[in-house]
Amino acid sequence: MPTRPLSPHLSVYKFKYTMVTSILNRFAGAALSAGLLLLVYWLSAVAGGERSQVRAGRILSLPVVKLIYLGLIIAFSYHLIAGVRHLIWDTGRGLERNQARRSAWVVAAASLALALVIVYCAWFGAAHPR
Protein backbone atom coordinates (compact mmCIF):
# COMPACT_ATOMS: atom_id res chain seq x y z
CA MET A 1 0.00 0.00 0.00
CA PRO A 2 1.53 3.37 -0.96
CA THR A 3 2.07 5.88 1.82
CA ARG A 4 -0.09 8.94 1.77
CA PRO A 5 1.31 12.39 2.40
CA LEU A 6 0.82 13.69 5.92
CA SER A 7 -0.75 16.98 6.78
CA PRO A 8 1.81 19.61 7.78
CA HIS A 9 2.37 20.05 11.47
CA LEU A 10 2.11 23.38 13.27
CA SER A 11 5.89 23.67 13.26
CA VAL A 12 5.94 24.49 9.55
CA TYR A 13 3.97 27.68 10.11
CA LYS A 14 5.77 30.90 10.95
CA PHE A 15 4.52 33.41 13.47
CA LYS A 16 1.81 35.32 11.61
CA TYR A 17 -0.16 38.32 12.78
CA THR A 18 -3.37 37.03 11.21
CA MET A 19 -3.01 33.73 13.03
CA VAL A 20 -2.44 35.49 16.35
CA THR A 21 -5.38 37.85 15.90
CA SER A 22 -7.63 34.94 14.95
CA ILE A 23 -6.60 32.92 17.99
CA LEU A 24 -7.07 35.95 20.27
CA ASN A 25 -10.52 36.49 18.78
CA ARG A 26 -11.46 32.91 19.61
CA PHE A 27 -10.11 33.26 23.17
CA ALA A 28 -12.06 36.50 23.58
CA GLY A 29 -15.24 34.76 22.44
CA ALA A 30 -14.64 31.92 24.89
CA ALA A 31 -14.02 34.40 27.72
CA LEU A 32 -17.26 36.20 26.90
CA SER A 33 -19.13 32.90 26.93
CA ALA A 34 -17.70 32.11 30.35
CA GLY A 35 -18.55 35.64 31.49
CA LEU A 36 -22.21 34.96 30.79
CA LEU A 37 -22.21 32.96 34.02
CA LEU A 38 -21.88 36.23 35.95
CA LEU A 39 -24.80 37.70 34.03
CA VAL A 40 -26.95 34.63 34.70
CA TYR A 41 -26.03 34.76 38.40
CA TRP A 42 -26.97 38.43 38.60
CA LEU A 43 -30.27 37.92 36.74
CA SER A 44 -31.22 34.97 38.92
CA ALA A 45 -30.40 37.02 42.02
CA VAL A 46 -32.60 39.84 40.78
CA ALA A 47 -35.43 37.38 40.18
CA GLY A 48 -34.82 35.75 43.56
CA GLY A 49 -35.88 38.70 45.66
CA GLU A 50 -34.34 41.42 47.74
CA ARG A 51 -32.21 39.20 49.99
CA SER A 52 -30.53 37.34 47.13
CA GLN A 53 -30.06 40.60 45.22
CA VAL A 54 -28.25 42.20 48.16
CA ARG A 55 -26.05 39.11 48.57
CA ALA A 56 -25.24 39.10 44.85
CA GLY A 57 -24.48 42.81 45.02
CA ARG A 58 -21.90 42.19 47.73
CA ILE A 59 -20.32 39.33 45.81
CA LEU A 60 -20.33 41.06 42.43
CA SER A 61 -18.70 44.19 43.87
CA LEU A 62 -15.64 42.35 45.24
CA PRO A 63 -12.28 43.55 43.86
CA VAL A 64 -11.51 40.17 42.29
CA VAL A 65 -14.83 40.26 40.42
CA LYS A 66 -14.01 43.78 39.24
CA LEU A 67 -10.82 42.37 37.72
CA ILE A 68 -12.96 39.79 35.94
CA TYR A 69 -15.16 42.64 34.67
CA LEU A 70 -12.06 44.37 33.34
CA GLY A 71 -11.02 41.21 31.51
CA LEU A 72 -14.50 40.84 30.07
CA ILE A 73 -14.50 44.46 28.89
CA ILE A 74 -11.18 43.91 27.12
CA ALA A 75 -12.45 40.66 25.61
CA PHE A 76 -15.67 42.33 24.47
CA SER A 77 -13.83 45.24 22.88
CA TYR A 78 -11.36 43.00 21.06
CA HIS A 79 -14.04 40.56 19.90
CA LEU A 80 -16.24 43.40 18.61
CA ILE A 81 -13.49 45.17 16.67
CA ALA A 82 -12.04 41.92 15.29
CA GLY A 83 -15.54 40.91 14.23
CA VAL A 84 -15.90 44.15 12.27
CA ARG A 85 -12.55 43.37 10.64
CA HIS A 86 -13.84 39.97 9.61
CA LEU A 87 -16.99 41.54 8.20
CA ILE A 88 -14.83 43.83 6.10
CA TRP A 89 -12.82 40.82 4.95
CA ASP A 90 -16.08 39.14 3.92
CA THR A 91 -16.57 41.94 1.39
CA GLY A 92 -13.21 41.07 -0.20
CA ARG A 93 -11.44 44.18 1.09
CA GLY A 94 -8.28 44.28 3.19
CA LEU A 95 -7.03 40.82 2.30
CA GLU A 96 -3.64 41.86 0.93
CA ARG A 97 -0.68 41.17 3.21
CA ASN A 98 0.10 44.81 4.01
CA GLN A 99 -3.57 45.64 4.54
CA ALA A 100 -4.05 42.64 6.83
CA ARG A 101 -0.96 43.58 8.86
CA ARG A 102 -2.16 47.18 9.16
CA SER A 103 -5.67 46.10 10.14
CA ALA A 104 -4.21 43.83 12.85
CA TRP A 105 -2.62 46.89 14.44
CA VAL A 106 -5.82 48.87 13.98
CA VAL A 107 -7.78 46.11 15.73
CA ALA A 108 -5.36 46.15 18.66
CA ALA A 109 -5.37 49.94 18.99
CA ALA A 110 -9.12 50.39 18.48
CA SER A 111 -10.03 47.63 20.91
CA LEU A 112 -7.72 49.11 23.54
CA ALA A 113 -9.24 52.56 23.00
CA LEU A 114 -12.78 51.17 23.19
CA ALA A 115 -11.93 49.24 26.36
CA LEU A 116 -10.52 52.40 27.96
CA VAL A 117 -13.66 54.36 27.09
CA ILE A 118 -15.90 51.65 28.53
CA VAL A 119 -13.81 51.36 31.70
CA TYR A 120 -13.84 55.13 32.15
CA CYS A 121 -17.60 55.30 31.70
CA ALA A 122 -18.22 52.34 33.99
CA TRP A 123 -15.93 53.31 36.85
CA PHE A 124 -15.48 57.08 36.61
CA GLY A 125 -18.25 58.35 34.38
CA ALA A 126 -21.77 59.54 34.96
CA ALA A 127 -22.87 56.12 36.22
CA HIS A 128 -21.73 57.05 39.74
CA PRO A 129 -23.40 59.86 41.66
CA ARG A 130 -21.04 62.56 42.86
Backbone as JSON Lines, residues from 0, in Angstrom:
{"i":0,"aa":"M","n":[0.85,-1.17,0.0],"ca":[0.0,0.0,0.0],"c":[0.9,1.24,0.0]}
{"i":1,"aa":"P","n":[0.68,2.18,-0.92],"ca":[1.53,3.37,-0.96],"c":[1.23,4.28,0.23]}
{"i":2,"aa":"T","n":[2.26,4.96,0.68],"ca":[2.07,5.88,1.82],"c":[1.45,7.18,1.32]}
{"i":3,"aa":"R","n":[0.58,7.68,2.11],"ca":[-0.09,8.94,1.77],"c":[0.66,10.09,2.41]}
{"i":4,"aa":"P","n":[0.63,11.24,1.79],"ca":[1.31,12.39,2.4],"c":[0.59,12.81,3.67]}
{"i":5,"aa":"L","n":[1.38,13.24,4.64],"ca":[0.82,13.69,5.92],"c":[0.54,15.18,5.87]}
{"i":6,"aa":"S","n":[-0.43,15.57,6.65],"ca":[-0.75,16.98,6.78],"c":[0.39,17.69,7.49]}
{"i":7,"aa":"P","n":[0.7,18.92,7.11],"ca":[1.81,19.61,7.78],"c":[1.5,19.88,9.24]}
{"i":8,"aa":"H","n":[2.51,19.8,10.05],"ca":[2.37,20.05,11.47],"c":[2.45,21.55,11.73]}
{"i":9,"aa":"L","n":[2.08,21.97,12.92],"ca":[2.11,23.38,13.27],"c":[3.51,23.98,13.19]}
{"i":10,"aa":"S","n":[4.53,23.13,13.27],"ca":[5.89,23.67,13.26],"c":[6.28,24.25,11.91]}
{"i":11,"aa":"V","n":[5.58,23.94,10.85],"ca":[5.94,24.49,9.55],"c":[5.43,25.92,9.38]}
{"i":12,"aa":"Y","n":[4.52,26.34,10.22],"ca":[3.97,27.68,10.11],"c":[4.85,28.67,10.86]}
{"i":13,"aa":"K","n":[5.03,29.83,10.28],"ca":[5.77,30.9,10.95],"c":[4.79,31.74,11.75]}
{"i":14,"aa":"F","n":[5.33,32.52,12.65],"ca":[4.52,33.41,13.47],"c":[3.86,34.44,12.56]}
{"i":15,"aa":"K","n":[2.55,34.41,12.48],"ca":[1.81,35.32,11.61],"c":[0.83,36.15,12.43]}
{"i":16,"aa":"Y","n":[0.73,37.4,12.08],"ca":[-0.16,38.32,12.78],"c":[-1.62,37.93,12.59]}
{"i":17,"aa":"T","n":[-1.98,37.42,11.41],"ca":[-3.37,37.03,11.21],"c":[-3.73,35.81,12.05]}
{"i":18,"aa":"M","n":[-2.77,34.91,12.21],"ca":[-3.01,33.73,13.03],"c":[-3.2,34.14,14.5]}
{"i":19,"aa":"V","n":[-2.36,35.05,14.95],"ca":[-2.44,35.49,16.35],"c":[-3.75,36.23,16.6]}
{"i":20,"aa":"T","n":[-4.14,37.12,15.69],"ca":[-5.38,37.85,15.9],"c":[-6.6,36.92,15.85]}
{"i":21,"aa":"S","n":[-6.53,35.9,15.01],"ca":[-7.63,34.94,14.95],"c":[-7.73,34.13,16.24]}
{"i":22,"aa":"I","n":[-6.6,33.7,16.74],"ca":[-6.6,32.92,17.99],"c":[-7.09,33.79,19.15]}
{"i":23,"aa":"L","n":[-6.61,35.04,19.2],"ca":[-7.07,35.95,20.27],"c":[-8.57,36.21,20.17]}
{"i":24,"aa":"N","n":[-9.09,36.29,18.96],"ca":[-10.52,36.49,18.78],"c":[-11.3,35.29,19.32]}
{"i":25,"aa":"R","n":[-10.79,34.1,19.08],"ca":[-11.46,32.91,19.61],"c":[-11.4,32.86,21.14]}
{"i":26,"aa":"F","n":[-10.23,33.22,21.71],"ca":[-10.11,33.26,23.17],"c":[-11.04,34.31,23.76]}
{"i":27,"aa":"A","n":[-11.16,35.44,23.09],"ca":[-12.06,36.5,23.58],"c":[-13.5,36.01,23.56]}
{"i":28,"aa":"G","n":[-13.89,35.31,22.5],"ca":[-15.24,34.76,22.44],"c":[-15.49,33.74,23.54]}
{"i":29,"aa":"A","n":[-14.5,32.9,23.81],"ca":[-14.64,31.92,24.89],"c":[-14.74,32.61,26.25]}
{"i":30,"aa":"A","n":[-13.96,33.65,26.45],"ca":[-14.02,34.4,27.72],"c":[-15.38,35.05,27.89]}
{"i":31,"aa":"L","n":[-15.93,35.59,26.81],"ca":[-17.26,36.2,26.9],"c":[-18.32,35.16,27.2]}
{"i":32,"aa":"S","n":[-18.18,33.97,26.63],"ca":[-19.13,32.9,26.93],"c":[-19.06,32.51,28.39]}
{"i":33,"aa":"A","n":[-17.85,32.43,28.92],"ca":[-17.7,32.11,30.35],"c":[-18.23,33.26,31.21]}
{"i":34,"aa":"G","n":[-18.07,34.48,30.74],"ca":[-18.55,35.64,31.49],"c":[-20.06,35.7,31.58]}
{"i":35,"aa":"L","n":[-20.74,34.99,30.7],"ca":[-22.21,34.96,30.79],"c":[-22.69,34.34,32.1]}
{"i":36,"aa":"L","n":[-21.84,33.54,32.72],"ca":[-22.21,32.96,34.02],"c":[-22.45,34.05,35.06]}
{"i":37,"aa":"L","n":[-21.65,35.11,35.02],"ca":[-21.88,36.23,35.95],"c":[-23.21,36.91,35.67]}
{"i":38,"aa":"L","n":[-23.53,37.08,34.4],"ca":[-24.8,37.7,34.03],"c":[-25.97,36.83,34.49]}
{"i":39,"aa":"V","n":[-25.87,35.54,34.29],"ca":[-26.95,34.63,34.7],"c":[-27.1,34.65,36.22]}
{"i":40,"aa":"Y","n":[-25.96,34.68,36.94],"ca":[-26.03,34.76,38.4],"c":[-26.73,36.04,38.85]}
{"i":41,"aa":"W","n":[-26.36,37.17,38.23],"ca":[-26.97,38.43,38.6],"c":[-28.47,38.44,38.29]}
{"i":42,"aa":"L","n":[-28.85,37.94,37.11],"ca":[-30.27,37.92,36.74],"c":[-31.08,37.0,37.65]}
{"i":43,"aa":"S","n":[-30.49,35.86,38.02],"ca":[-31.22,34.97,38.92],"c":[-31.33,35.58,40.32]}
{"i":44,"aa":"A","n":[-30.32,36.35,40.72],"ca":[-30.4,37.02,42.02],"c":[-31.47,38.1,42.0]}
{"i":45,"aa":"V","n":[-31.57,38.82,40.91],"ca":[-32.6,39.84,40.78],"c":[-33.98,39.2,40.83]}
{"i":46,"aa":"A","n":[-34.13,38.08,40.18],"ca":[-35.43,37.38,40.18],"c":[-35.71,36.71,41.5]}
{"i":47,"aa":"G","n":[-34.66,36.47,42.31],"ca":[-34.82,35.75,43.56],"c":[-35.29,36.59,44.73]}
{"i":48,"aa":"G","n":[-35.39,37.86,44.57],"ca":[-35.88,38.7,45.66],"c":[-34.79,39.6,46.22]}
{"i":49,"aa":"E","n":[-35.22,40.4,47.2],"ca":[-34.34,41.42,47.74],"c":[-33.12,40.84,48.45]}
{"i":50,"aa":"R","n":[-33.31,39.78,49.22],"ca":[-32.21,39.2,49.99],"c":[-31.12,38.65,49.06]}
{"i":51,"aa":"S","n":[-31.53,37.89,48.04],"ca":[-30.53,37.34,47.13],"c":[-29.9,38.44,46.27]}
{"i":52,"aa":"Q","n":[-30.63,39.5,46.0],"ca":[-30.06,40.6,45.22],"c":[-29.01,41.34,46.04]}
{"i":53,"aa":"V","n":[-29.24,41.53,47.31],"ca":[-28.25,42.2,48.16],"c":[-27.01,41.33,48.29]}
{"i":54,"aa":"R","n":[-27.19,40.03,48.47],"ca":[-26.05,39.11,48.57],"c":[-25.24,39.11,47.27]}
{"i":55,"aa":"A","n":[-25.93,39.07,46.15],"ca":[-25.24,39.1,44.85],"c":[-24.52,40.43,44.65]}
{"i":56,"aa":"G","n":[-25.13,41.51,45.12],"ca":[-24.48,42.81,45.02],"c":[-23.17,42.86,45.78]}
{"i":57,"aa":"R","n":[-23.14,42.24,46.96],"ca":[-21.9,42.19,47.73],"c":[-20.84,41.35,47.02]}
{"i":58,"aa":"I","n":[-21.26,40.21,46.49],"ca":[-20.32,39.33,45.81],"c":[-19.81,39.95,44.51]}
{"i":59,"aa":"L","n":[-20.71,40.52,43.74],"ca":[-20.33,41.06,42.43],"c":[-19.58,42.39,42.52]}
{"i":60,"aa":"S","n":[-19.47,42.96,43.71],"ca":[-18.7,44.19,43.87],"c":[-17.34,43.93,44.52]}
{"i":61,"aa":"L","n":[-16.96,42.68,44.69],"ca":[-15.64,42.35,45.24],"c":[-14.55,42.76,44.25]}
{"i":62,"aa":"P","n":[-13.37,43.13,44.76],"ca":[-12.28,43.55,43.86],"c":[-11.88,42.48,42.84]}
{"i":63,"aa":"V","n":[-11.89,41.23,43.23],"ca":[-11.51,40.17,42.29],"c":[-12.53,40.06,41.15]}
{"i":64,"aa":"V","n":[-13.79,40.29,41.46],"ca":[-14.83,40.26,40.42],"c":[-14.69,41.48,39.51]}
{"i":65,"aa":"K","n":[-14.25,42.6,40.07],"ca":[-14.01,43.78,39.24],"c":[-12.87,43.53,38.25]}
{"i":66,"aa":"L","n":[-11.87,42.75,38.66],"ca":[-10.82,42.37,37.72],"c":[-11.37,41.49,36.61]}
{"i":67,"aa":"I","n":[-12.31,40.63,36.96],"ca":[-12.96,39.79,35.94],"c":[-13.75,40.68,34.99]}
{"i":68,"aa":"Y","n":[-14.44,41.69,35.53],"ca":[-15.16,42.64,34.67],"c":[-14.2,43.31,33.69]}
{"i":69,"aa":"L","n":[-13.04,43.72,34.2],"ca":[-12.06,44.37,33.34],"c":[-11.62,43.44,32.21]}
{"i":70,"aa":"G","n":[-11.37,42.18,32.54],"ca":[-11.02,41.21,31.51],"c":[-12.13,41.02,30.51]}
{"i":71,"aa":"L","n":[-13.36,41.01,30.97],"ca":[-14.5,40.84,30.07],"c":[-14.68,42.07,29.18]}
{"i":72,"aa":"I","n":[-14.41,43.24,29.7],"ca":[-14.5,44.46,28.89],"c":[-13.45,44.43,27.78]}
{"i":73,"aa":"I","n":[-12.24,44.01,28.13],"ca":[-11.18,43.91,27.12],"c":[-11.54,42.86,26.08]}
{"i":74,"aa":"A","n":[-12.05,41.71,26.54],"ca":[-12.45,40.66,25.61],"c":[-13.59,41.12,24.7]}
{"i":75,"aa":"F","n":[-14.56,41.82,25.27],"ca":[-15.67,42.33,24.47],"c":[-15.18,43.31,23.41]}
{"i":76,"aa":"S","n":[-14.33,44.24,23.81],"ca":[-13.83,45.24,22.88],"c":[-13.05,44.58,21.74]}
{"i":77,"aa":"Y","n":[-12.16,43.66,22.09],"ca":[-11.36,43.0,21.06],"c":[-12.25,42.17,20.13]}
{"i":78,"aa":"H","n":[-13.17,41.43,20.7],"ca":[-14.04,40.56,19.9],"c":[-14.92,41.39,18.97]}
{"i":79,"aa":"L","n":[-15.4,42.52,19.44],"ca":[-16.24,43.4,18.61],"c":[-15.45,43.97,17.44]}
{"i":80,"aa":"I","n":[-14.28,44.54,17.72],"ca":[-13.49,45.17,16.67],"c":[-12.96,44.13,15.69]}
{"i":81,"aa":"A","n":[-12.52,42.99,16.19],"ca":[-12.04,41.92,15.29],"c":[-13.19,41.37,14.46]}
{"i":82,"aa":"G","n":[-14.38,41.35,15.0],"ca":[-15.54,40.91,14.23],"c":[-15.86,41.87,13.09]}
{"i":83,"aa":"V","n":[-15.71,43.16,13.35],"ca":[-15.9,44.15,12.27],"c":[-14.84,43.94,11.19]}
{"i":84,"aa":"R","n":[-13.62,43.66,11.61],"ca":[-12.55,43.37,10.64],"c":[-12.91,42.17,9.77]}
{"i":85,"aa":"H","n":[-13.44,41.14,10.38],"ca":[-13.84,39.97,9.61],"c":[-15.01,40.28,8.67]}
{"i":86,"aa":"L","n":[-15.91,41.13,9.1],"ca":[-16.99,41.54,8.2],"c":[-16.45,42.29,6.99]}
{"i":87,"aa":"I","n":[-15.46,43.12,7.22],"ca":[-14.83,43.83,6.1],"c":[-14.13,42.84,5.18]}
{"i":88,"aa":"W","n":[-13.47,41.85,5.77],"ca":[-12.82,40.82,4.95],"c":[-13.85,40.06,4.12]}
{"i":89,"aa":"D","n":[-15.03,39.86,4.66],"ca":[-16.08,39.14,3.92],"c":[-16.5,39.88,2.65]}
{"i":90,"aa":"T","n":[-16.25,41.18,2.6],"ca":[-16.57,41.94,1.39],"c":[-15.45,41.84,0.36]}
{"i":91,"aa":"G","n":[-14.34,41.21,0.71],"ca":[-13.21,41.07,-0.2],"c":[-12.19,42.19,-0.07]}
{"i":92,"aa":"R","n":[-12.37,43.06,0.89],"ca":[-11.44,44.18,1.09],"c":[-10.46,43.85,2.22]}
{"i":93,"aa":"G","n":[-9.26,44.4,2.11],"ca":[-8.28,44.28,3.19],"c":[-7.6,42.94,3.29]}
{"i":94,"aa":"L","n":[-7.59,42.16,2.24],"ca":[-7.03,40.82,2.3],"c":[-5.56,40.76,1.87]}
{"i":95,"aa":"E","n":[-5.05,41.83,1.31],"ca":[-3.64,41.86,0.93],"c":[-2.78,41.84,2.19]}
{"i":96,"aa":"R","n":[-1.56,41.36,2.05],"ca":[-0.68,41.17,3.21],"c":[-0.47,42.46,3.99]}
{"i":97,"aa":"N","n":[-0.14,43.53,3.31],"ca":[0.1,44.81,4.01],"c":[-1.18,45.34,4.66]}
{"i":98,"aa":"Q","n":[-2.3,45.19,3.97],"ca":[-3.57,45.64,4.54],"c":[-3.95,44.82,5.76]}
{"i":99,"aa":"A","n":[-3.72,43.51,5.7],"ca":[-4.05,42.64,6.83],"c":[-3.15,42.96,8.03]}
{"i":100,"aa":"R","n":[-1.88,43.23,7.77],"ca":[-0.96,43.58,8.86],"c":[-1.38,44.9,9.5]}
{"i":101,"aa":"R","n":[-1.72,45.87,8.65],"ca":[-2.16,47.18,9.16],"c":[-3.46,47.04,9.95]}
{"i":102,"aa":"S","n":[-4.39,46.25,9.43],"ca":[-5.67,46.1,10.14],"c":[-5.5,45.36,11.46]}
{"i":103,"aa":"A","n":[-4.48,44.5,11.56],"ca":[-4.21,43.83,12.85],"c":[-3.82,44.87,13.9]}
{"i":104,"aa":"W","n":[-3.0,45.83,13.5],"ca":[-2.62,46.89,14.44],"c":[-3.8,47.8,14.75]}
{"i":105,"aa":"V","n":[-4.64,48.04,13.75],"ca":[-5.82,48.87,13.98],"c":[-6.77,48.18,14.96]}
{"i":106,"aa":"V","n":[-6.92,46.87,14.8],"ca":[-7.78,46.11,15.73],"c":[-7.25,46.23,17.15]}
{"i":107,"aa":"A","n":[-5.95,46.07,17.31],"ca":[-5.36,46.15,18.66],"c":[-5.55,47.55,19.25]}
{"i":108,"aa":"A","n":[-5.27,48.57,18.47],"ca":[-5.37,49.94,18.99],"c":[-6.82,50.34,19.25]}
{"i":109,"aa":"A","n":[-7.71,50.01,18.31],"ca":[-9.12,50.39,18.48],"c":[-9.77,49.64,19.63]}
{"i":110,"aa":"S","n":[-9.42,48.38,19.8],"ca":[-10.03,47.63,20.91],"c":[-9.51,48.14,22.25]}
{"i":111,"aa":"L","n":[-8.24,48.52,22.31],"ca":[-7.72,49.11,23.54],"c":[-8.4,50.44,23.84]}
{"i":112,"aa":"A","n":[-8.57,51.26,22.81],"ca":[-9.24,52.56,23.0],"c":[-10.69,52.37,23.45]}
{"i":113,"aa":"L","n":[-11.39,51.44,22.81],"ca":[-12.78,51.17,23.19],"c":[-12.86,50.65,24.63]}
{"i":114,"aa":"A","n":[-11.94,49.77,24.99],"ca":[-11.93,49.24,26.36],"c":[-11.69,50.37,27.37]}
{"i":115,"aa":"L","n":[-10.78,51.28,27.05],"ca":[-10.52,52.4,27.96],"c":[-11.74,53.3,28.11]}
{"i":116,"aa":"V","n":[-12.44,53.54,27.02],"ca":[-13.66,54.36,27.09],"c":[-14.72,53.68,27.95]}
{"i":117,"aa":"I","n":[-14.9,52.38,27.75],"ca":[-15.9,51.65,28.53],"c":[-15.53,51.63,30.0]}
{"i":118,"aa":"V","n":[-14.25,51.38,30.3],"ca":[-13.81,51.36,31.7],"c":[-14.0,52.73,32.33]}
{"i":119,"aa":"Y","n":[-13.65,53.78,31.61],"ca":[-13.84,55.13,32.15],"c":[-15.31,55.4,32.44]}
{"i":120,"aa":"C","n":[-16.17,55.06,31.5],"ca":[-17.6,55.3,31.7],"c":[-18.17,54.45,32.83]}
{"i":121,"aa":"A","n":[-17.69,53.23,32.96],"ca":[-18.22,52.34,33.99],"c":[-17.73,52.71,35.39]}
{"i":122,"aa":"W","n":[-16.47,53.08,35.52],"ca":[-15.93,53.31,36.85],"c":[-15.88,54.79,37.23]}
{"i":123,"aa":"F","n":[-15.69,55.67,36.27],"ca":[-15.48,57.08,36.61],"c":[-16.49,58.02,35.98]}
{"i":124,"aa":"G","n":[-17.36,57.5,35.14],"ca":[-18.25,58.35,34.38],"c":[-19.51,58.73,35.14]}
{"i":125,"aa":"A","n":[-20.51,59.05,34.4],"ca":[-21.77,59.54,34.96],"c":[-22.58,58.44,35.64]}
{"i":126,"aa":"A","n":[-22.12,57.2,35.6],"ca":[-22.87,56.12,36.22],"c":[-22.84,56.22,37.74]}
{"i":127,"aa":"H","n":[-21.85,56.93,38.28],"ca":[-21.73,57.05,39.74],"c":[-22.15,58.45,40.16]}
{"i":128,"aa":"P","n":[-23.01,58.54,41.15],"ca":[-23.4,59.86,41.66],"c":[-22.22,60.52,42.36]}
{"i":129,"aa":"R","n":[-22.18,61.81,42.27],"ca":[-21.04,62.56,42.86],"c":[-21.38,63.01,44.25]}
